[in-house]
Amino acid sequence: MFPEDFIDSKEVLGNVVRYFASFGEAIRDFTVEEFCQEDERDAGKSYKINDFHKMADNQERELIPLKLEPSGTLKMFALYPSLKDVLVDHGGTLFLDELNCFIMGKR
């Protein structure tokens, strides 16, 4: 679900933060934590992603698990690699169907 090198590259993480900043001021940064699965059969790595939200009434930030974000925000997170590929890296056409959820923005 995350963009390539999101876990390991500060540059990619910064690009994703700037991408979300283009929609509004809410998401200011991300943290990524690796954790072990309790199920021994699942040998793959698992990650917990949190985002820092700017509080509406002051400059403080609140840490929120990405999985608790609205569905529109999660869709935009999942679309980032495809959008970057078409709009920045290679060009082309990107078709999106049924993207009807509200996307975070200025409130």
Buried (B, 14 or more C-beta within 10 A) or exposed (E): EBBEEBBEEEEBBEBBBEBBEEBEBBBBBBEBEEEEEEEEEEEEEEEEBBBBBBEEEEEEBEEBEBEEBEEBBBBBBEBBBEBBBEEEEEEEEEEEEEEEEEBBEEE
